[in-house]
Amino acid sequence: MVRVAVIEDDVPTSNQIKGWIESARSGIRVDQWYTRDDATSAVDRERYDLVVLDIELGRERHAGVAVINAINQRRKIPVLVVS
């Protein structure tokens, strides 16, 4: 099963991205995360095949960059930045 993490603080946008991914191919599991801390914890414990990420999460202007840095320190996961 392909696993994708969508990291986007805006719930409607996150849901829209999730819907697009799920409609692209059956059998894709999409997890949604809305904050830097939750996203960083998730990429630490889960095995994702792709991360779709917004650079700004809430009031944290560069939170997405911190998540990318955390990903790069732990494992190599492709990241698609949407902002």
Secondary structure, 3 states (H helix, E strand, C coil): CEEEEEECCCHHHHHHHHHHHHHHCCCEEEEEECCHHHHHHHHHHCCCCEEEECCCECCECCHHHHHHHHHHHHCCCCEEECC
